Amino acid sequence: MFEAWIMICVAGPNTCFPAQDDRGPYETHEQCYERTIEMSTDVIMNIPNHYVVGWKCDKPGVPT
């Protein structure tokens, strides 16, 4: 099982924060990775002045 995370940064003051998926966890790393792409696309398309700088798929309970 894997949990999807992306790292989002705000343009300007260079403030970044992690965002955890609320749909998972996912059975495979590939499913998790696909979800991070979907999450990243949502950020790019719907939240002005924010951009995604990274992603990860961790096993549940692993500290971020």
N, C-alpha and C positions, 0 to 999 in steps of 0.2 A: 504494500500500500504506500502511496505517495501523496503528499500535500503540495499544492502549487502556490508559489510565492513570486511576486515581481517587485522590483525596486523602482519607485517612481520619484522623479525629481521635478521641482518647480523651477521654471525658468526665472532667472533674476537672482534672488538671494542664495541660490545653490542649496536649497533645503531638500533633503531626500527622506523618504520613508518607505518601509516595507508594506505591501498589501497582500493579505492572505486570501486565497480563494475560499468561498463559502459553500461551494457545491461538492467538493471532494470529501474524503480522499479517493484516489484513483488506484485501480488494480495494477496498472503497469506504468513504467516511467514514460513510455510513449504517449499514453493517454494524458498524463500529467503535463508533459511538454506541450501537447496540443492545446491544453487549457491555458497555459501561460501565453501562448500566441493569441488566443481569443481575448484574454484579459488585456494584453498589451494593445491589441487593436482597439478595444473599447476605450482605453485611456487616450490613445492618439486621436480617435474620432470624436470623443465626447467631452473631454476635459481640456479646455484651452490652457496653453502655457505650461503643460505638464508633459513629461516624456519618460519613457521607460529606459532604464540603463542596465537592467539585469534581470535574471530569473533564476529560480532553482526549484527542484522537486526533492523534498526531504521526506523521510519516513516520519510518521506522526510522533510527536513528542520530542523531536530534535530541536534544541534552541535555535532561534534565528540569529 
